[in-house]
Amino acid sequence: MQLVPGETALAFYKAKNSTDKPVIGISTYNVIPYEAGQYFNKIQCFCFEEQRLNPHEEVDMPVFFFIDPEFAEDPRMANVENIMLSYTFFEAKEGHKLPLPGYS
């Protein structure tokens, strides 16, 4: 998708449980290039919340986000034309909490 800094966007990620058993998992995200991550702002996201997928269930999971307008002012981002957002789905382990990402 194409957008300009400050514009909101809604993307959907497809997840499918191809097993015969229900799966409960948590998704984490990654932004590439790493330096652009500080400008990526999630308004609403499925990540870091447990998701249950029943056997053979396929779902579209939404993420509502924007790229901070300051992205366009950062000289380090001058040659960045593409930002890739990816998700990894991990099976949840009882009592295990994932750390929330942060940027300094």
MOPAC internal coordinates of N, CA, C and O (Angstrom, degrees):
PM7 1SCF
backbone

  N    0.0000 0     0.00 0     0.00 0    0    0    0
  C    1.4449 1     0.00 0     0.00 0    1    0    0
  C    1.5118 1   109.20 1     0.00 0    2    1    0
  O    1.2310 1   121.00 1   -27.68 1    3    2    1
  N    1.3033 1   115.70 1   152.32 1    3    2    1
  C    1.4565 1   120.21 1   178.32 1    5    3    2
  C    1.5207 1   108.72 1  -113.70 1    6    5    3
  O    1.2310 1   121.31 1   -43.91 1    7    6    5
  N    1.3265 1   115.10 1   136.09 1    7    6    5
  C    1.4524 1   120.14 1   175.12 1    9    7    6
  C    1.5113 1   108.87 1  -153.63 1   10    9    7
  O    1.2310 1   121.21 1   -15.96 1   11   10    9
  N    1.3111 1   115.30 1   164.04 1   11   10    9
  C    1.4606 1   120.88 1   178.30 1   13   11   10
  C    1.5197 1   108.09 1  -106.14 1   14   13   11
  O    1.2310 1   120.12 1   -27.03 1   15   14   13
  N    1.3313 1   117.37 1   152.97 1   15   14   13
  C    1.4681 1   119.72 1   178.64 1   17   15   14
  C    1.5239 1   110.86 1   -52.78 1   18   17   15
  O    1.2310 1   121.11 1   -45.35 1   19   18   17
  N    1.3202 1   115.49 1   134.65 1   19   18   17
  C    1.4543 1   122.78 1  -179.19 1   21   19   18
  C    1.5155 1   113.25 1    96.36 1   22   21   19
  O    1.2310 1   119.82 1   159.31 1   23   22   21
  N    1.3205 1   117.94 1   -20.69 1   23   22   21
  C    1.4649 1   122.67 1   179.22 1   25   23   22
  C    1.5290 1   109.30 1   -80.49 1   26   25   23
  O    1.2310 1   120.40 1   -45.45 1   27   26   25
  N    1.3295 1   116.84 1   134.55 1   27   26   25
  C    1.4655 1   119.68 1   177.66 1   29   27   26
  C    1.5265 1   109.89 1   -82.91 1   30   29   27
  O    1.2310 1   121.45 1   -25.82 1   31   30   29
  N    1.3162 1   114.84 1   154.18 1   31   30   29
  C    1.4614 1   120.42 1  -179.78 1   33   31   30
  C    1.5222 1   109.47 1  -144.72 1   34   33   31
  O    1.2310 1   121.36 1   -27.57 1   35   34   33
  N    1.3083 1   115.01 1   152.43 1   35   34   33
  C    1.4594 1   122.42 1   176.88 1   37   35   34
  C    1.5253 1   107.67 1  -122.18 1   38   37   35
  O    1.2310 1   120.97 1   -58.45 1   39   38   37
  N    1.3223 1   115.76 1   121.55 1   39   38   37
  C    1.4615 1   121.42 1   178.57 1   41   39   38
  C    1.5236 1   108.56 1  -121.57 1   42   41   39
  O    1.2310 1   121.06 1   -25.24 1   43   42   41
  N    1.3097 1   115.58 1   154.76 1   43   42   41
  C    1.4599 1   120.93 1   178.61 1   45   43   42
  C    1.5185 1   109.49 1  -123.84 1   46   45   43
  O    1.2310 1   121.14 1   -43.89 1   47   46   45
  N    1.3217 1   115.43 1   136.11 1   47   46   45
  C    1.4529 1   122.09 1   175.76 1   49   47   46
  C    1.5179 1   107.86 1  -113.20 1   50   49   47
  O    1.2310 1   120.98 1   -46.95 1   51   50   49
  N    1.3096 1   115.73 1   133.05 1   51   50   49
  C    1.4549 1   121.37 1  -178.08 1   53   51   50
  C    1.5229 1   108.88 1   -92.19 1   54   53   51
  O    1.2310 1   121.19 1   -45.84 1   55   54   53
  N    1.3257 1   115.32 1   134.16 1   55   54   53
  C    1.4644 1   121.24 1   175.68 1   57   55   54
  C    1.5217 1   107.67 1  -128.11 1   58   57   55
  O    1.2310 1   121.01 1   -39.89 1   59   58   57
  N    1.3165 1   115.67 1   140.11 1   59   58   57
  C    1.4606 1   119.92 1  -179.76 1   61   59   58
  C    1.5176 1   109.62 1  -136.09 1   62   61   59
  O    1.2310 1   121.24 1   -47.80 1   63   62   61
  N    1.3040 1   115.23 1   132.20 1   63   62   61
  C    1.4570 1   121.70 1   173.24 1   65   63   62
  C    1.5258 1   106.61 1   -94.63 1   66   65   63
  O    1.2310 1   120.21 1   -74.00 1   67   66   65
  N    1.3027 1   117.21 1   106.00 1   67   66   65
  C    1.4584 1   120.96 1  -177.51 1   69   67   66
  C    1.5276 1   112.69 1   -92.34 1   70   69   67
  O    1.2310 1   120.72 1  -167.80 1   71   70   69
  N    1.3396 1   116.23 1    12.20 1   71   70   69
  C    1.4629 1   119.96 1   179.64 1   73   71   70
  C    1.5257 1   110.55 1   -98.46 1   74   73   71
  O    1.2310 1   121.45 1    -5.29 1   75   74   73
  N    1.3198 1   114.84 1   174.71 1   75   74   73
  C    1.4680 1   121.46 1   177.66 1   77   75   74
  C    1.5242 1   112.17 1   -94.03 1   78   77   75
  O    1.2310 1   120.45 1  -172.44 1   79   78   77
  N    1.3323 1   116.75 1     7.56 1   79   78   77
  C    1.4692 1   121.12 1  -178.87 1   81   79   78
  C    1.5253 1   109.26 1  -124.20 1   82   81   79
  O    1.2310 1   120.15 1   -29.15 1   83   82   81
  N    1.3428 1   117.31 1   150.85 1   83   82   81
  C    1.4702 1   118.66 1   174.00 1   85   83   82
  C    1.5220 1   110.28 1   -65.81 1   86   85   83
  O    1.2310 1   120.96 1   -31.94 1   87   86   85
  N    1.3297 1   115.77 1   148.06 1   87   86   85
  C    1.4575 1   121.74 1   179.17 1   89   87   86
  C    1.5245 1   107.77 1  -127.53 1   90   89   87
  O    1.2310 1   120.93 1   -45.68 1   91   90   89
  N    1.3153 1   115.82 1   134.32 1   91   90   89
  C    1.4613 1   121.19 1   173.12 1   93   91   90
  C    1.5150 1   106.04 1  -114.13 1   94   93   91
  O    1.2310 1   120.88 1   -54.10 1   95   94   93
  N    1.3244 1   115.92 1   125.90 1   95   94   93
  C    1.4473 1   119.28 1  -176.09 1   97   95   94
  C    1.5124 1   112.82 1  -144.00 1   98   97   95
  O    1.2310 1   121.87 1    -4.86 1   99   98   97
  N    1.3156 1   114.03 1   175.14 1   99   98   97
  C    1.4605 1   123.18 1  -179.95 1  101   99   98
  C    1.5246 1   106.80 1  -130.84 1  102  101   99
  O    1.2310 1   120.88 1   -40.13 1  103  102  101
  N    1.3130 1   115.93 1   139.87 1  103  102  101
  C    1.4643 1   120.61 1   177.92 1  105  103  102
  C    1.5182 1   110.33 1  -105.67 1  106  105  103
  O    1.2310 1   121.39 1   -40.10 1  107  106  105
  N    1.3131 1   114.94 1   139.90 1  107  106  105
  C    1.4607 1   121.05 1   171.62 1  109  107  106
  C    1.5234 1   107.17 1  -117.16 1  110  109  107
  O    1.2310 1   120.71 1   -22.48 1  111  110  109
  N    1.3161 1   116.25 1   157.52 1  111  110  109
  C    1.4609 1   118.74 1  -177.78 1  113  111  110
  C    1.5170 1   111.31 1  -119.41 1  114  113  111
  O    1.2310 1   121.97 1   -17.98 1  115  114  113
  N    1.3326 1   113.84 1   162.02 1  115  114  113
  C    1.4452 1   121.85 1   178.02 1  117  115  114
  C    1.5259 1   108.10 1  -140.09 1  118  117  115
  O    1.2310 1   120.63 1   -39.69 1  119  118  117
  N    1.3328 1   116.40 1   140.31 1  119  118  117
  C    1.4584 1   122.26 1   177.70 1  121  119  118
  C    1.5232 1   108.17 1  -117.69 1  122  121  119
  O    1.2310 1   120.91 1   -49.90 1  123  122  121
  N    1.3315 1   115.87 1   130.10 1  123  122  121
  C    1.4619 1   122.06 1   177.30 1  125  123  122
  C    1.5201 1   107.88 1  -126.14 1  126  125  123
  O    1.2310 1   118.96 1   -48.32 1  127  126  125
  N    1.3249 1   119.60 1   131.68 1  127  126  125
  C    1.4626 1   126.91 1     2.85 1  129  127  126
  C    1.5310 1   111.43 1   -71.84 1  130  129  127
  O    1.2310 1   121.50 1   -30.58 1  131  130  129
  N    1.2933 1   114.73 1   149.42 1  131  130  129
  C    1.4588 1   121.99 1  -175.86 1  133  131  130
  C    1.5311 1   111.95 1   -51.88 1  134  133  131
  O    1.2310 1   120.12 1   138.55 1  135  134  133
  N    1.3303 1   117.38 1   -41.45 1  135  134  133
  C    1.4707 1   121.92 1  -176.90 1  137  135  134
  C    1.5274 1   112.11 1   -63.57 1  138  137  135
  O    1.2310 1   120.05 1   155.87 1  139  138  137
  N    1.3064 1   117.50 1   -24.13 1  139  138  137
  C    1.4651 1   120.90 1   178.91 1  141  139  138
  C    1.5266 1   111.80 1   -78.45 1  142  141  139
  O    1.2310 1   120.40 1   164.66 1  143  142  141
  N    1.3336 1   116.85 1   -15.34 1  143  142  141
  C    1.4645 1   121.22 1  -178.17 1  145  143  142
  C    1.5170 1   114.04 1   -57.31 1  146  145  143
  O    1.2310 1   120.24 1   147.47 1  147  146  145
  N    1.3149 1   117.16 1   -32.53 1  147  146  145
  C    1.4681 1   119.42 1  -179.33 1  149  147  146
  C    1.5217 1   112.12 1   -67.15 1  150  149  147
  O    1.2310 1   120.08 1   162.93 1  151  150  149
  N    1.3273 1   117.45 1   -17.07 1  151  150  149
  C    1.4546 1   121.75 1  -179.44 1  153  151  150
  C    1.5283 1   112.89 1   -99.30 1  154  153  151
  O    1.2310 1   120.82 1   173.38 1  155  154  153
  N    1.3178 1   116.03 1    -6.62 1  155  154  153
  C    1.4613 1   120.78 1   179.59 1  157  155  154
  C    1.5199 1   108.92 1   -85.56 1  158  157  155
  O    1.2310 1   120.24 1   -58.55 1  159  158  157
  N    1.3302 1   117.15 1   121.45 1  159  158  157
  C    1.4721 1   121.82 1  -177.23 1  161  159  158
  C    1.5215 1   110.39 1  -122.81 1  162  161  159
  O    1.2310 1   121.24 1   -62.26 1  163  162  161
  N    1.3318 1   115.24 1   117.74 1  163  162  161
  C    1.4602 1   120.56 1   175.80 1  165  163  162
  C    1.5223 1   108.59 1   -85.31 1  166  165  163
  O    1.2310 1   120.83 1   -50.72 1  167  166  165
  N    1.3154 1   116.02 1   129.28 1  167  166  165
  C    1.4661 1   121.29 1   174.29 1  169  167  166
  C    1.5257 1   108.40 1   -90.84 1  170  169  167
  O    1.2310 1   121.31 1   135.83 1  171  170  169
  N    1.3121 1   115.09 1   -44.17 1  171  170  169
  C    1.4613 1   121.31 1   177.26 1  173  171  170
  C    1.5169 1   108.03 1  -147.60 1  174  173  171
  O    1.2310 1   120.97 1   -45.81 1  175  174  173
  N    1.3385 1   115.76 1   134.19 1  175  174  173
  C    1.4620 1   119.18 1  -174.53 1  177  175  174
  C    1.5212 1   110.37 1  -152.49 1  178  177  175
  O    1.2310 1   121.19 1   -28.99 1  179  178  177
  N    1.3098 1   115.34 1   151.01 1  179  178  177
  C    1.4546 1   122.40 1   176.54 1  181  179  178
  C    1.5239 1   111.86 1   -80.49 1  182  181  179
  O    1.2310 1   120.11 1   166.35 1  183  182  181
  N    1.3276 1   117.40 1   -13.65 1  183  182  181
  C    1.4591 1   120.54 1  -173.34 1  185  183  182
  C    1.5283 1   111.95 1   -68.47 1  186  185  183
  O    1.2310 1   121.74 1   -26.67 1  187  186  185
  N    1.2991 1   114.27 1   153.33 1  187  186  185
  C    1.4627 1   124.35 1   179.57 1  189  187  186
  C    1.5211 1   113.19 1    65.17 1  190  189  187
  O    1.2310 1   120.06 1  -167.44 1  191  190  189
  N    1.3334 1   117.48 1    12.56 1  191  190  189
  C    1.4655 1   122.01 1   173.04 1  193  191  190
  C    1.5214 1   107.30 1  -120.86 1  194  193  191
  O    1.2310 1   120.67 1   -38.76 1  195  194  193
  N    1.3232 1   116.33 1   141.24 1  195  194  193
  C    1.4544 1   118.95 1   179.89 1  197  195  194
  C    1.5242 1   110.68 1   -65.09 1  198  197  195
  O    1.2310 1   121.30 1   -43.51 1  199  198  197
  N    1.3145 1   115.12 1   136.49 1  199  198  197
  C    1.4535 1   122.78 1   177.86 1  201  199  198
  C    1.5287 1   107.57 1  -122.54 1  202  201  199
  O    1.2310 1   120.58 1   -45.80 1  203  202  201
  N    1.3111 1   116.50 1   134.20 1  203  202  201
  C    1.4673 1   120.32 1   176.51 1  205  203  202
  C    1.5212 1   108.37 1  -105.20 1  206  205  203
  O    1.2310 1   121.70 1   -51.66 1  207  206  205
  N    1.3178 1   114.35 1   128.34 1  207  206  205
  C    1.4616 1   121.03 1   175.48 1  209  207  206
  C    1.5224 1   107.72 1  -118.64 1  210  209  207
  O    1.2310 1   120.68 1   -60.59 1  211  210  209
  N    1.3135 1   116.31 1   119.41 1  211  210  209
  C    1.4553 1   121.51 1   178.91 1  213  211  210
  C    1.5333 1   109.53 1   -73.27 1  214  213  211
  O    1.2310 1   120.29 1   -14.24 1  215  214  213
  N    1.3286 1   117.05 1   165.76 1  215  214  213
  C    1.4652 1   119.80 1  -179.51 1  217  215  214
  C    1.5317 1   111.91 1   -52.31 1  218  217  215
  O    1.2310 1   120.84 1   -52.30 1  219  218  217
  N    1.3173 1   116.00 1   127.70 1  219  218  217
  C    1.4760 1   124.42 1   177.59 1  221  219  218
  C    1.5270 1   113.79 1    62.67 1  222  221  219
  O    1.2310 1   120.06 1  -165.79 1  223  222  221
  N    1.3116 1   117.49 1    14.21 1  223  222  221
  C    1.4670 1   120.89 1   178.28 1  225  223  222
  C    1.5263 1   110.30 1   -78.13 1  226  225  223
  O    1.2310 1   120.95 1   -37.92 1  227  226  225
  N    1.3114 1   115.78 1   142.08 1  227  226  225
  C    1.4616 1   122.74 1   176.30 1  229  227  226
  C    1.5281 1   107.07 1  -125.83 1  230  229  227
  O    1.2310 1   120.65 1   -50.55 1  231  230  229
  N    1.3273 1   116.36 1   129.45 1  231  230  229
  C    1.4593 1   120.53 1  -177.78 1  233  231  230
  C    1.5267 1   110.52 1  -132.61 1  234  233  231
  O    1.2310 1   121.01 1   -26.97 1  235  234  233
  N    1.3255 1   115.68 1   153.03 1  235  234  233
  C    1.4546 1   122.80 1   170.75 1  237  235  234
  C    1.5165 1   107.44 1  -100.59 1  238  237  235
  O    1.2310 1   120.81 1   -56.15 1  239  238  237
  N    1.3197 1   116.05 1   123.85 1  239  238  237
  C    1.4665 1   120.72 1  -178.01 1  241  239  238
  C    1.5301 1   108.46 1  -110.93 1  242  241  239
  O    1.2310 1   120.54 1   -54.77 1  243  242  241
  N    1.3485 1   116.57 1   125.23 1  243  242  241
  C    1.4660 1   120.22 1  -174.13 1  245  243  242
  C    1.5225 1   113.85 1   -89.25 1  246  245  243
  O    1.2310 1   121.64 1   -30.13 1  247  246  245
  N    1.3179 1   114.46 1   149.87 1  247  246  245
  C    1.4614 1   121.58 1   168.94 1  249  247  246
  C    1.5340 1   106.46 1  -134.87 1  250  249  247
  O    1.2310 1   121.19 1   -53.85 1  251  250  249
  N    1.3199 1   115.33 1   126.15 1  251  250  249
  C    1.4607 1   123.30 1   179.92 1  253  251  250
  C    1.5239 1   106.00 1  -108.21 1  254  253  251
  O    1.2310 1   119.97 1   -56.51 1  255  254  253
  N    1.3357 1   117.66 1   123.49 1  255  254  253
  C    1.4576 1   120.15 1  -169.87 1  257  255  254
  C    1.5253 1   111.50 1  -150.87 1  258  257  255
  O    1.2310 1   121.65 1    -6.39 1  259  258  257
  N    1.3392 1   114.45 1   173.61 1  259  258  257
  C    1.4614 1   121.37 1   170.08 1  261  259  258
  C    1.5173 1   108.90 1  -152.35 1  262  261  259
  O    1.2310 1   121.24 1   -20.70 1  263  262  261
  N    1.3209 1   115.23 1   159.30 1  263  262  261
  C    1.4641 1   122.30 1   174.04 1  265  263  262
  C    1.5283 1   106.15 1   -98.37 1  266  265  263
  O    1.2310 1   120.56 1   -54.90 1  267  266  265
  N    1.3222 1   116.54 1   125.10 1  267  266  265
  C    1.4634 1   121.94 1  -178.84 1  269  267  266
  C    1.5245 1   110.18 1   -54.56 1  270  269  267
  O    1.2310 1   119.94 1   -45.62 1  271  270  269
  N    1.3331 1   117.72 1   134.38 1  271  270  269
  C    1.4691 1   120.69 1   179.02 1  273  271  270
  C    1.5311 1   113.78 1   -57.35 1  274  273  271
  O    1.2310 1   119.76 1   155.67 1  275  274  273
  N    1.3305 1   118.06 1   -24.33 1  275  274  273
  C    1.4663 1   120.96 1   178.55 1  277  275  274
  C    1.5297 1   112.00 1   -65.08 1  278  277  275
  O    1.2310 1   120.43 1   163.67 1  279  278  277
  N    1.3375 1   116.78 1   -16.33 1  279  278  277
  C    1.4622 1   121.52 1   175.70 1  281  279  278
  C    1.5305 1   109.87 1   -52.99 1  282  281  279
  O    1.2310 1   120.59 1   136.56 1  283  282  281
  N    1.3338 1   116.48 1   -43.44 1  283  282  281
  C    1.4715 1   121.57 1  -176.71 1  285  283  282
  C    1.5253 1   112.96 1   -68.82 1  286  285  283
  O    1.2310 1   120.26 1   161.11 1  287  286  285
  N    1.3285 1   117.10 1   -18.89 1  287  286  285
  C    1.4669 1   121.60 1  -178.45 1  289  287  286
  C    1.5241 1   112.99 1   -94.53 1  290  289  287
  O    1.2310 1   120.17 1   168.98 1  291  290  289
  N    1.3173 1   117.29 1   -11.02 1  291  290  289
  C    1.4681 1   121.69 1  -176.02 1  293  291  290
  C    1.5311 1   109.29 1   -83.92 1  294  293  291
  O    1.2310 1   119.52 1   -64.32 1  295  294  293
  N    1.3435 1   118.52 1   115.68 1  295  294  293
  C    1.4646 1   120.61 1  -179.11 1  297  295  294
  C    1.5327 1   113.26 1   -59.99 1  298  297  295
  O    1.2310 1   120.05 1   154.12 1  299  298  297
  N    1.3342 1   117.51 1   -25.88 1  299  298  297
  C    1.4720 1   120.43 1   177.95 1  301  299  298
  C    1.5321 1   111.59 1   -68.20 1  302  301  299
  O    1.2310 1   120.29 1   160.53 1  303  302  301
  N    1.3231 1   117.05 1   -19.47 1  303  302  301
  C    1.4573 1   121.22 1  -178.22 1  305  303  302
  C    1.5318 1   112.26 1   -98.09 1  306  305  303
  O    1.2310 1   120.20 1  -177.13 1  307  306  305
  N    1.3340 1   117.23 1     2.87 1  307  306  305
  C    1.4687 1   121.81 1  -174.59 1  309  307  306
  C    1.5278 1   113.25 1   -55.10 1  310  309  307
  O    1.2310 1   119.69 1   144.08 1  311  310  309
  N    1.3145 1   118.21 1   -35.92 1  311  310  309
  C    1.4600 1   120.97 1  -178.39 1  313  311  310
  C    1.5245 1   113.38 1   -99.94 1  314  313  311
  O    1.2310 1   120.14 1  -172.40 1  315  314  313
  N    1.3195 1   117.34 1     7.60 1  315  314  313
  C    1.4675 1   120.58 1  -179.77 1  317  315  314
  C    1.5290 1   108.64 1   -88.60 1  318  317  315
  O    1.2310 1   121.17 1   -66.42 1  319  318  317
  N    1.3103 1   115.37 1   113.58 1  319  318  317
  C    1.4604 1   120.56 1   178.48 1  321  319  318
  C    1.5220 1   112.14 1  -106.89 1  322  321  319
  O    1.2310 1   120.61 1   159.26 1  323  322  321
  N    1.3236 1   116.44 1   -20.74 1  323  322  321
  C    1.4601 1   120.96 1  -178.46 1  325  323  322
  C    1.5170 1   109.94 1  -130.24 1  326  325  323
  O    1.2310 1   121.62 1   -41.78 1  327  326  325
  N    1.3210 1   114.51 1   138.22 1  327  326  325
  C    1.4631 1   121.76 1   172.94 1  329  327  326
  C    1.5210 1   106.06 1  -122.46 1  330  329  327
  O    1.2310 1   120.81 1   -51.20 1  331  330  329
  N    1.3318 1   116.06 1   128.80 1  331  330  329
  C    1.4581 1   119.85 1   179.80 1  333  331  330
  C    1.5239 1   109.72 1  -106.38 1  334  333  331
  O    1.2310 1   121.10 1   -52.03 1  335  334  333
  N    1.3136 1   115.50 1   127.97 1  335  334  333
  C    1.4542 1   122.95 1   175.98 1  337  335  334
  C    1.5208 1   107.04 1  -110.18 1  338  337  335
  O    1.2310 1   120.69 1   -56.41 1  339  338  337
  N    1.3238 1   116.28 1   123.59 1  339  338  337
  C    1.4666 1   120.10 1   179.22 1  341  339  338
  C    1.5275 1   109.52 1  -130.64 1  342  341  339
  O    1.2310 1   121.46 1   -22.02 1  343  342  341
  N    1.3176 1   114.81 1   157.98 1  343  342  341
  C    1.4592 1   121.70 1  -179.96 1  345  343  342
  C    1.5207 1   109.49 1  -127.93 1  346  345  343
  O    1.2310 1   121.25 1   -33.84 1  347  346  345
  N    1.3319 1   115.21 1   146.16 1  347  346  345
  C    1.4499 1   122.67 1   173.50 1  349  347  346
  C    1.5156 1   107.28 1  -122.81 1  350  349  347
  O    1.2310 1   120.70 1   -50.34 1  351  350  349
  N    1.3205 1   116.26 1   129.66 1  351  350  349
  C    1.4624 1   122.74 1  -178.17 1  353  351  350
  C    1.5242 1   108.41 1  -100.37 1  354  353  351
  O    1.2310 1   120.22 1   -58.97 1  355  354  353
  N    1.3234 1   117.18 1   121.03 1  355  354  353
  C    1.4579 1   123.46 1   179.16 1  357  355  354
  C    1.5195 1   109.26 1  -112.58 1  358  357  355
  O    1.2310 1   120.70 1   -39.51 1  359  358  357
  N    1.3057 1   116.27 1   140.49 1  359  358  357
  C    1.4592 1   119.36 1   173.64 1  361  359  358
  C    1.5289 1   108.08 1   -66.14 1  362  361  359
  O    1.2310 1   120.72 1   -48.14 1  363  362  361
  N    1.3261 1   116.22 1   131.86 1  363  362  361
  C    1.4652 1   121.11 1  -177.83 1  365  363  362
  C    1.5258 1   110.22 1   -72.81 1  366  365  363
  O    1.2310 1   121.40 1   -39.05 1  367  366  365
  N    1.3082 1   114.93 1   140.95 1  367  366  365
  C    1.4599 1   121.41 1   176.10 1  369  367  366
  C    1.5258 1   106.95 1  -110.65 1  370  369  367
  O    1.2310 1   120.33 1   -48.68 1  371  370  369
  N    1.3134 1   116.97 1   131.32 1  371  370  369
  C    1.4584 1   121.62 1  -176.67 1  373  371  370
  C    1.5247 1   111.06 1   -56.56 1  374  373  371
  O    1.2310 1   120.85 1   -51.66 1  375  374  373
  N    1.3375 1   115.97 1   128.34 1  375  374  373
  C    1.4500 1   121.91 1   177.43 1  377  375  374
  C    1.5176 1   114.56 1    82.40 1  378  377  375
  O    1.2310 1   119.56 1   175.56 1  379  378  377
  N    1.3307 1   118.44 1    -4.44 1  379  378  377
  C    1.4548 1   121.72 1  -178.36 1  381  379  378
  C    1.5258 1   109.82 1   -93.92 1  382  381  379
  O    1.2310 1   120.10 1   -53.24 1  383  382  381
  N    1.3211 1   117.42 1   126.76 1  383  382  381
  C    1.4607 1   122.74 1   178.85 1  385  383  382
  C    1.5193 1   109.04 1  -112.28 1  386  385  383
  O    1.2310 1   120.69 1   -47.25 1  387  386  385
  N    1.3345 1   116.28 1   132.75 1  387  386  385
  C    1.4611 1   120.54 1   176.91 1  389  387  386
  C    1.5164 1   109.57 1   -84.46 1  390  389  387
  O    1.2310 1   119.81 1   -38.58 1  391  390  389
  N    1.3310 1   117.96 1   141.42 1  391  390  389
  C    1.4725 1   119.69 1   176.03 1  393  391  390
  C    1.5204 1   109.51 1   -71.45 1  394  393  391
  O    1.2310 1   120.62 1   -36.62 1  395  394  393
  N    1.3194 1   116.43 1   143.38 1  395  394  393
  C    1.4585 1   121.22 1   175.31 1  397  395  394
  C    1.5098 1   109.61 1   -78.78 1  398  397  395
  O    1.2310 1   119.92 1   -40.22 1  399  398  397
  N    1.3241 1   117.75 1   139.78 1  399  398  397
  C    1.4631 1   119.29 1  -178.63 1  401  399  398
  C    1.5154 1   110.98 1   -71.98 1  402  401  399
  O    1.2310 1   121.29 1   -26.26 1  403  402  401
  N    1.3133 1   115.14 1   153.74 1  403  402  401
  C    1.4588 1   120.38 1   177.05 1  405  403  402
  C    1.5088 1   109.78 1  -147.59 1  406  405  403
  O    1.2310 1   121.13 1   -23.28 1  407  406  405
  N    1.2903 1   115.44 1   156.72 1  407  406  405
  C    1.4586 1   120.88 1   178.39 1  409  407  406
  C    1.5101 1   108.64 1  -125.91 1  410  409  407
  O    1.2310 1   121.50 1   -39.84 1  411  410  409
  N    1.3325 1   114.73 1   140.16 1  411  410  409
  C    1.4611 1   117.83 1   179.82 1  413  411  410
  C    1.4963 1   110.97 1  -105.57 1  414  413  411
  O    1.2310 1   120.10 1   180.00 1  415  414  413

